[in-house]
Amino acid sequence: MTRAYIALGSNMSQREQYLTEAIEQLDNHKKIGVIIQSEIYETAPVGFTDQNDFLNMVIEVETSLPPLALLDFCQKIERELGRKRVIKWGPRTIDLDILLYNQENMEDERLSIPHPHLHERAFVVVPLAEVNPEVYISSVHQRAQEVLEQLPEEEVAGVRIWKQR
């Protein structure tokens, strides 16, 4: 079994419900088991800012699926929950991003592992460091907690606990 970390985000209508449904679908897959979930954080949008705030979190899963099969299943969940890819970084019912997959490095036209922007995004690093501060991010040669400590304080402060699990 492989350990993978998946970031979840939602900023349309019933944000918490979309997060819950996505986690349930992942956990119900016979080759995926959800091990731990971070708190739910609320954050301002990045990139395209004329939209609602996001709820973000990270989960750790154990899976026997290869990376692209895990990606396919995550995208299937996004489609089933009404995700429309209209505006880059735009509003979404649910967004599932594979951040890490074991200690593998992968460059594919559909998937890069570690996620290429992982270390730049407080809304991902904060919940990732909560779930596993020691997880190693090979693209920056640091553990999640070390990456978190290097992020600008104002960015980290913008990642607020919305609801404790």
N, C-alpha and C positions, 0 to 999 in steps of 0.2 A: 504494500500500500504506500501511496505517495501523499505527502503533506502539501497542500496548496492553500494559498491565501487569496480570498476574493473580496474585492471592495464592492459595496452596494450603495447606490444613491437613488434618490427619488425627490422630485419637487413638483409633482402634479397631484392635485386633489387629495386622495387618501394616502398620503406618503407612507405612513407607518404600515398600513395594510399591504402596500406593494412590497415593502421590505419583508414582512412576515410571510407573504405568499411565496416570494422567491426562495426564502430559506426553507420553507416547507417542501417546495418542489425539489430543491437540491437534496434535502435530507431523505426524501422519499425515493430517490433514485437508488437502485440496488447496488450501484458501484460508487456511491458517494455517501459519506457520513459527516454531518456537521459536528465538529468537536467543541468549538467554543465560539461565542459571539461577543463582540465588543458592545459597549454602551452605544446608544444612538446619539449622534451629534448633529447639531444644526449649524449650517454654514451658509455664508453668502455665496452666490454663484461666481464662477471664475470663467473668464473668456467672454461669453455673451452674458452681460450682466442685467439685461432688462427682462428678468424673470424672477419667480419666487425662490425663496431660500430652499436649500436642499436638506434632507435628512441623509446622513452618511453613516456607514459602519463598515467593519471588516469582520469576516468570519474565517476560521481555519477549518479546513475540511480534510478528510482522508479519502483518497480515491484510487481506484485501480484503472480509471480512464486515462488514456494518453492525453497530452495537452490539447491537441486540436479537437478531440472528441469532447473534452470538458468545455472548450470554447463553444462548440456546436450546441451543447446542451444549455449553456448559459444564454446563448442567443435565441434558442427556442423558448426559454422562459421569458426573455424580453419581449419576443413577438406575442406570446400568449397573454402577456400582461399589458399589451397595447402599445409597446414602444414604437414610435415613429421617428425615423432618422431624417429630419427635415432641415434643421439648423445645426451646424457644428457647435457643440457645447450648449445646445439649446435645451428647452424643457423636456423632461422625460418622465414617464411613469416609473420606469426602473432602468437602472444601468448596472450591469455586472461586469467587472473587470478582473481578470486573473492577474494578480500582482506577482506572485511567486509560485513556483512549482518545483518542490524539493529545492535543490541548489542548482537546478538546470539553467543554462543560458540557451536561448532560442531566438532566432531571427527568421520569421516567416512573413510572407506578405499579409497574412491574417492575424498573426500573433507574435508579440515580442515578450520574452521573459528574461529577466525581470521587466515589469511594465516600465516603458521608457521614461515616464514622467513621475513615477512613484516618489522618488526622493525630493521632488520639488513641491509636493502638494501636502500641506498641513492637514487637510481634510481626509487624507489617506494615511499619512504617517502617524498621526495621533491615535486613531483606533488600532492601527497595526501594532504600534509599540505597546498599547494596552493589552492586546491579545498575546503578543510574544515579543517582549523588548529585546530578546537575544537573537531573533531570527536575522540571518545574515543576508544582506542585499549585495549580491556579487557585482552589480554594475557600478557601485560606488565603494565597494570594499569596506562596508561598515555594517554594524548591527542597527536594527530599527531605532533603538534608544539613542544611539550616537547621531543618527540622521536627525531625529527629533530635536536633540539639543543644539543642532546647528541651524535650524530653521529660524527665521526672524520672529522675535517675540510677538510682534503685532499679528502675524499670520496665525501663530499657535493660539493666541488669545481669541481669534475669530472662530475657533472650533469649540463650540459650547455644548456641554452635555444637554441633550434635549430630554432624554428619558433613560433612566437606568434600567438595565435588564434584570 
